[in-house]
Amino acid sequence: MPTARQVEGGRRFGRVLLGALWRCEAHHRERVPAGPVVLVANHSGFLDGPLVFSLAPRGVSFLVKQQMFTGPLGRVLRTVGQIPIDRSRGDRSALGVARAVLERGGAVGVFPEGTRGRGDVAQVNQGAAWLALQAGAQVVPVAVLGTRRAGASTGSLPRVRTRVVVDFGEPFDLAPDRALPGRERLRAATERLRDRLAEHVTTASATYGLVLPDDGLVEAGD
């Protein structure tokens, strides 16, 4: 189980490191509430996770694909309180850990698109909505911009001193429709989450003048 001290220590170190390499901007950090919250972000570049983790106003435990938990990087991820998840199946163990983080009043980060692509939130998986509903957590949409230039691979990093932006949206509740059966209730909540995140990403892109990659490039194994 990730501890608050682990996550907070990693967040502070990450902010210093990333700030030394890129021109990082964090907007509307005050919108992230106290208590249980699920941060959902669009995903187009390798730097997205470290950016949101480091620039958030509070510690966040992200669900990270288990393939990243090998070697030195894996040790770092575990040290700073991130949660490995097997994306090839419904990983109940990982979701259980994330739910426990929320139930103790913590914050969990999810990239609901599931993999890096254009980052336009055309489709999402159901895990983030399930967590929010199960834990009674609020959801904060997060737009991440500038982490991959057009034509670059999804595993690439932006050039040093590139401007990168993380913009936190207004929190919202995924109030379940009790008139719907369980699966339909989750499907409706997932679509609402997708709509809110996609709208926020589009608005942030126009506001900060940073467009999403237009090639939709995704590398095998990403």
C-alpha positions in Angstrom: 0.0 0.0 0.0 1.5 3.4 -1.0 2.1 5.7 1.9 1.5 9.5 1.9 5.2 10.1 2.8 6.4 8.1 -0.2 4.1 9.9 -2.6 4.8 13.4 -1.2 8.6 12.9 -1.3 8.5 11.7 -4.9 6.3 14.6 -5.9 8.7 17.2 -4.5 11.7 15.6 -6.1 9.9 15.3 -9.4 8.9 19.0 -9.5 12.5 20.1 -9.0 13.9 17.6 -11.6 11.3 18.3 -14.3 11.5 22.1 -13.7 15.2 21.9 -14.4 14.6 20.2 -17.8 11.4 21.7 -19.2 9.4 24.9 -19.0 6.6 23.4 -16.8 3.3 25.2 -16.2 0.6 24.0 -13.8 -2.7 25.8 -14.0 -5.7 25.8 -11.6 -4.1 23.5 -9.0 -6.5 25.0 -6.5 -9.3 23.0 -8.2 -8.1 19.7 -6.9 -10.1 19.1 -3.7 -9.2 17.5 -0.4 -10.5 14.0 0.3 -10.8 11.1 -2.1 -10.3 12.2 -5.7 -9.6 10.5 -9.0 -7.4 12.5 -11.4 -8.1 11.5 -15.0 -5.7 12.8 -17.7 -5.3 12.5 -21.5 -2.3 10.6 -22.6 -0.1 11.3 -25.7 3.5 11.2 -24.4 5.9 9.4 -22.0 6.3 12.5 -19.8 2.5 12.8 -19.0 2.6 10.7 -15.9 5.7 12.2 -14.3 4.3 15.7 -15.1 0.9 15.2 -13.5 2.4 13.4 -10.5 4.9 16.2 -9.9 2.8 19.2 -10.6 -0.4 18.2 -8.8 -1.0 20.1 -5.5 -1.1 16.9 -3.5 0.3 13.4 -3.6 -1.1 11.1 -6.3 -0.7 7.3 -6.7 -1.0 6.5 -10.4 -2.0 3.2 -11.9 1.0 2.4 -14.1 1.3 -0.6 -16.4 3.2 -3.4 -14.7 5.8 -3.6 -17.5 7.3 -0.3 -16.2 8.1 -1.9 -12.8 11.4 -3.5 -13.8 15.0 -2.5 -13.1 15.9 0.9 -11.7 12.7 2.6 -13.0 10.6 0.0 -11.3 12.3 0.6 -8.0 11.7 4.3 -8.3 8.0 3.9 -9.1 7.5 1.7 -6.1 9.5 4.1 -3.9 7.2 7.0 -4.8 4.0 5.1 -4.2 2.8 4.2 -7.7 0.6 1.2 -8.3 1.4 -1.5 -10.9 -1.5 -2.8 -13.0 -1.8 -5.6 -15.5 -3.7 -4.0 -18.4 -4.2 -7.4 -20.2 -6.9 -8.3 -17.8 -9.2 -6.9 -15.2 -6.6 -6.5 -12.5 -8.7 -6.6 -9.3 -5.6 -6.5 -7.1 -4.4 -3.2 -8.5 -7.9 -1.7 -8.4 -8.3 -2.9 -4.9 -5.1 -1.0 -3.8 -6.3 2.1 -5.7 -9.7 1.9 -4.0 -8.0 1.6 -0.6 -6.0 4.7 -1.3 -9.2 6.6 -2.1 -11.0 5.2 1.0 -8.4 6.7 3.2 -8.9 10.1 1.6 -6.1 9.9 -0.9 -5.7 10.7 -4.6 -5.4 8.2 -7.5 -4.3 9.1 -11.0 -5.6 7.3 -14.1 -5.1 7.6 -17.9 -8.5 6.3 -18.9 -7.5 6.1 -22.6 -5.3 3.2 -21.5 -2.4 3.9 -23.8 -0.6 6.7 -25.4 -2.0 8.0 -28.6 -3.3 11.4 -29.9 -4.6 12.3 -26.4 -8.0 13.5 -27.7 -9.9 11.2 -25.4 -11.9 9.6 -28.3 -12.5 6.5 -26.1 -11.8 5.5 -22.5 -11.8 2.4 -20.4 -14.2 1.9 -17.4 -11.6 1.6 -14.6 -11.5 5.3 -13.6 -15.3 5.6 -13.4 -15.6 2.3 -11.5 -13.1 3.6 -8.9 -14.9 6.9 -8.5 -18.3 5.2 -8.0 -17.0 2.6 -5.6 -15.1 5.0 -3.4 -17.5 8.0 -3.7 -14.6 10.0 -5.0 -14.8 13.2 -7.0 -13.2 13.3 -10.4 -10.8 16.0 -11.7 -10.2 16.1 -15.5 -6.5 17.0 -16.3 -5.2 18.2 -19.7 -1.6 17.5 -20.5 -0.2 19.4 -23.4 3.2 19.7 -25.2 4.7 16.3 -24.2 4.9 15.0 -27.8 5.4 16.8 -31.0 3.8 15.6 -34.2 5.6 12.7 -35.9 7.5 11.8 -32.7 7.1 8.3 -31.2 4.9 7.9 -28.1 8.0 6.9 -26.1 9.9 10.0 -26.9 10.6 13.0 -24.6 10.1 16.6 -25.6 13.2 18.6 -26.3 14.8 20.2 -23.3 13.3 23.6 -22.3 10.1 22.8 -24.3 7.0 24.3 -22.8 4.7 21.7 -21.2 1.4 22.4 -19.6 -0.8 20.6 -17.0 -4.2 22.2 -16.5 -6.5 20.9 -13.8 -10.3 21.2 -14.5 -13.3 21.6 -12.3 -14.0 18.6 -10.1 -17.3 16.8 -10.6 -19.2 13.8 -9.1 -20.2 10.8 -11.1 -23.6 10.5 -9.4 -24.9 7.0 -10.4 -28.3 6.7 -12.0 -30.0 4.2 -9.7 -32.7 3.5 -12.3 -30.1 1.8 -14.5 -28.8 -1.8 -14.0 -25.2 -2.1 -12.8 -23.4 -2.5 -16.1 -25.4 0.3 -17.8 -24.8 2.5 -14.8 -21.1 2.1 -15.2 -21.3 2.6 -18.9 -23.2 5.9 -18.5 -20.7 7.1 -15.8 -17.8 6.2 -18.1 -19.3 8.2 -21.0 -19.9 11.2 -18.8 -16.3 11.0 -17.6 -15.1 10.8 -21.2 -17.2 13.8 -22.2 -15.9 16.0 -19.4 -12.3 15.1 -20.0 -12.4 15.5 -23.8 -14.1 18.9 -23.4 -11.5 20.0 -20.9 -8.6 18.9 -23.1 -10.1 20.7 -26.1 -10.6 23.9 -24.1 -7.1 23.8 -22.6 -5.5 23.2 -26.0 -7.2 26.4 -27.4 -6.4 28.4 -24.2 -2.7 27.6 -24.1 -2.1 27.4 -27.8 -0.7 23.8 -27.7 -2.2 21.4 -30.1 -2.4 17.6 -29.7 -0.2 15.4 -32.0 -2.2 14.9 -35.2 -0.8 11.5 -36.3 -2.3 9.2 -33.7 1.0 7.3 -33.6 1.1 4.4 -31.0 4.1 2.1 -30.7 3.8 -1.6 -30.1 3.8 -2.4 -26.4 2.9 1.1 -25.3 
